Amino acid sequence: MAYRVAVVGATGAVGREIIKTLYERKFPIKEIVALASARSVGQEISFGEKQILKVKNLDTYDFSGTDIGLFSPGAAISSVHAPRAAAAGCLVIDNTSHFRMDPDVPLVIPEVNPEALRRIPKGIIANPNCSTMQMLVALKPLHDRFKIKRIVVSTYQSVSGAGKEGMDELFRQTKASFVNDPPQSEIFTKPIAFNVIPHIDVFMEDGSTKEEWKMVVETHKILDPEIAVHATCVRVPVFIGHSEAINVEFHNPVTVAEARQALREAPGVVVMDTREDGGYITPVESAGEDATFVSRMRKDPTVPHGLAFWCVSDNLRKGAALNAVQIAETVIEMNLLTQKAA
């Protein structure tokens, strides 16, 4: 059976990656429509090597007859058009932050909590934050076996997390540095080229940023509300690929060998940890890959049952586009899609 699919925010970095991922994974498509704002209408996007999609106007698009809508247009736009699409019978998979903490919207990573898909009262499913997503893909098999008590994570997040504009700013500032032009910062609060910025999203009353808050509350909603989580989120001058240094304290005893084996058996995880020069994965190597990579696994002797490791993933793929497509695939596999193509 094939399905009618709409990609909303199709001209953005994540939207384009969604279209690419649908094609690469041979998603069963009867018809695919690219949607964006009025200013993008008429732009052309490739779907595979032979088909060209002409962007249509989201504001006037009728979602009746559309089976699945993959949304990545920005939270404000999703807040308006996702409910409109769902009311028309389209199952919405939304990549923005708007619906993530809505108790009636499942927040899903297929490798972690597919059972949450059995209740979709609003016809909307939320994609988690990219930094939360890769962390929980790696932590789920460890939590199942050893039960996590506390997580301390520091992220090293690429500029593509801020969209095409963030990538453009890094490119411009890097070029400017070689001709001694002063860096112009429009997207980030300080120069990002040859720098790191310990600030992603807005500040909150307790001194955390909203990105750090997201990692806490999304972990509680997806994995376990009893886990203590502390995050520090940092923007780094990398185009694609988020990295995380993760320190975990467990309730139960764990050895590095046991943890490594659990991760090697887990879906979506690749362990690359040879304890030699280059025996680990960096964000450059993760770009374009579907997996969440784990390296630098070692015991943390400062707590009774502690483990530390390095985690890397392509934030545009697993952190956004791939997870959205995997959710759609899982919904189909579980026979949960109520409106199906003829």
N, C-alpha and C positions, 0 to 999 in steps of 0.2 A: 504494500500500500504506500502511496506517495502523498505528500502533504503540501499545502499552500503555506508558504513562509514569508513573513515580512521582516526585514532588517531595518530597525529604526535607529537613526544616527549613522547611516551607512557611509557617510563621507569622512567620519572621524577615524582615528587610529584603531580603536577597538572595533568599530563597525566594519571597517575593511578587513580586519583580522577574522571577524565572525564569518564574513562571506567566503574568505579563503579557507577557513576551517570546515565550513559546510561542504565545500567542493572536495577538499582533500579527504574527508572522512566518508565521502559518498552518501551523505545524508539523503534519505528518500524524499526528493523534492518533485512535486508536480508543477509548482510555479513559485518563483522567488521574486520579491519586489523590494527594491531599495528605496527607503524613505528618509527624508531630511527636511530641513527648513526651506522656506520659499527661495532663499538666495542660492540654494544648491540645486534647484530643480533643473534638470537637463544635463547635469554632469554625468559622465559615463564611468562605470566601474566594471572591471572584468570579473566574470564568474567562470573560472576555468580559462581555457585557451580560446574557446570559440564563442562564448556567449557574452554579450555586453549588456549590462543593466543601465537603463537611464533612470536617474533619480527622480522620484515623484514627491509631491508636496505632502508632508505629514499632516498639515492642518486640514486638508480637504479629503484625505484618504478614508475610504469606507472599509472598516475591518470586517464587515460581514463576509463570511465565506473564507476568511483567513484562519488557518488552524493554529499556527504558532507565530508569535511576535517576539523577536529577539531585540530587546531595547538597550541602547547605550547612547542616549542623546543628551544627558545631563539631568540632574535630579528634578529641577523645576519643570522641565518639559515632560519627563516621565510622570510627574504627579498629575498632570492634566490628561495626557494621552493614554497612559497605561490603563487606568480605569475605563476610559472610553472604549479601548480595544477589548478589554475583558467583558464589558457589557454587551459587546457585539458577538461574543462567543469565541473570541480568540484567546488562547492560552498565552499569557505574557510571562516571559522570562526577562527580568529587569536587572541590568548591570549597575544601576545607579545606587546611591545610598538611601534614596527616599523611603523605600518600603522595608528596609532590612530589619528594623526593630518593631515592626507592626506584628502583634501577636497572632494575627490572622493571615500572615504571609510567611510561608516556610522559607527559611534561609538555608540553602542547600549546597553541599559539596557531595557529589555522588559517591565518592570513595569513603565518605565519613558518615553521612546521615541520610541515605536515600529514603528511609522510612518516613521522613518528614513530608514526603510528597503525597502521602495518602490523605492528607487534609489540605485542600487548596480552596478555602471558602470564597475568596475574592477573585479566583481565576488568575492570580499573580504569584509568581515565584521569584524570590530575590537571590541574586548572586552576591556572595560575600565580598568584602574588601580584599584586594589582591594580596596584601601582606598577611592577613588572617588566613587566607585560603591555603597558601603554600605551607604555612606553619602547621595547620591542622591536618593536612594530608600526611605530613611526617609524624605528627604526634598521635593520631588516632590508633595505629597499631600498638604503640607503646602504652597508651592509656588502657587499652583493652587487656593488656597482659600484666601491667605493673601498677596501674592507677596513679594518675598524676595528682600531686598535691599543690605544686606551685610552678609557675613559668616566669622566667625573666628573659626578655627578648630585646635585642637591639637590632634594628633594621637598617639596611643600606639600600635605599630605594632609588631606582633609576628615574631619570627625568621624564620618560614616557608615561609614568604614572600621572603626570600633569598634562598629558595629551600631546598632540602635535606641537602646540605652542611651546611647551617645555623643552621638547627636543630641538626646536628651532632656536630657542634662546641659548642652549648649550652650544649649538653649532656656531651661532653668531659671536658669542663671547670667546670661544676658542680661536676663531679666526682673528678677532680683534686683538687678542693677546700677542699675536705674532707680528703685528704692525704697530704695537704700542698705543692702540686706541683704548680709551677708557671703556670698561664694560657697562652696557646699558641693561639694567634689571627691570623687567616688566612683569614677568611671571613669578619669579622667586624674590624673596625679601632681600637677598644679598647675591653677589655674583656666584654662579654655580660652576663656571669653568675653573678647574684646578682648585676646587674648594669643596667643603661639605657643609650642609646647613641643617642644624638640629631642630627643624621646624617644618612640619607638614600639616596643612589645614590650620584652622583657627585655634587660639588658645582658650582653655577653659578655666574655671575659677580655681581649681586645685593646682594649676600650673602645667597640667598635661595638655597636649594638643588633641584635637578631635580624632586625628589618625590613631593616636595611642589609645584613646577611649574606645574607638571602634574595635581594636584588637581585643580589648577586655570584654566588652559586652557581646561581641559576636562569638567569641570562644565560649562564653557562658550559654548562649542560645543554641549553638551548634553542637558542642561537645559535652560540657558538664558545668552547671552553675556553681558547683562547689570548688572549682579550681581557682586559686589565687593567681592573678596575672599582672605583671608589671612590664610595660613596654616603653622603649625610647625609639622614636622613629626619625631617621636622618635621610635627607636627600643627598645623593652623591652624583658626581659627573660621569654617569654611565648612561648610555642611550636606552638600552633594553636589558631587563633582568634585575630582579630584586634579590638581595642576599640578606640572610638573617643569622645572627649568632644567638643560639637558643640554649638556655640553661634550664634544666628541668629537675625538680625534686619529686620523687615518687613516694607513695605510701609503702610500697613493697620493695624488697631487695631486687636489684638489677645489675647485671654485668654488661660490659661493653659487647661481649660476644653474643649474649642473649638479645640485646637491643638491636645489634646489627642483623641478626638472623630474622627478627620480627619485621624489620624494615625491608629486608630483601624479599620477603614473602608478601609484602603489602602492595596492593594495586596503586599504580601511579607514582611509585617511589623507585629511584635508582640510587644504590649506594656505591659511591666511588671514593674509597678511603684506604689508600695503600701506605700511608705514613712514610712518604718519601717525597723528594722534590717534585712538584707537579702532580702529586697523587690526590688531587681534590678538584672540584669543579668551581669555575668562576662564572660571573654573569655573562661574559662574552661567549662562553661555550654553551650556555643554556639557551641563548637566543635562537628561536625557531624550533625548540624542542618541546615536547608535551610533558615530559616528566618533571617531578620535583626531585632535585638531587640532594643527597646527604653526604657530607664529608666531615673530616676532622672529629670523628667520634672519640670521646674520652671520658673517663670517670671524673666526677667532681668530688674531691675528697673533703670539701668544706661542709657537706651535709651528709646525713646517714645514707641516703639513697639518691645520689645525684649523678646527672649525666649532662654533658655538653656536646653540641655539634653545630656544624655549619650547614645552612640550608639555602639552596639557590633555585630559582625558577624564572621562566620567561613570564613576566607580569602581564603581557598582552595576550598570551595564549592561556596557560593554566590559570593565571590570575584574572582572566576576563573572558575572552572569546571561547576558548576550549571548554571551560566549565559550563558556560551557557549552553553550548551545543551538547555537552554530555548530559546536562539536565534534560534537554529535549529528548535525547536518545533513551534516557532512563524512564521518562514518562511513557514513551511508546512501549518500551519493553515491559513495563508494569501494567500496560493496558489502561492507563489513566486518562488518556486524551479522549474527551467526550465528543468533540467535533472532529470528524475525520473526513478526509477527501474521499470522493466516490471512486 
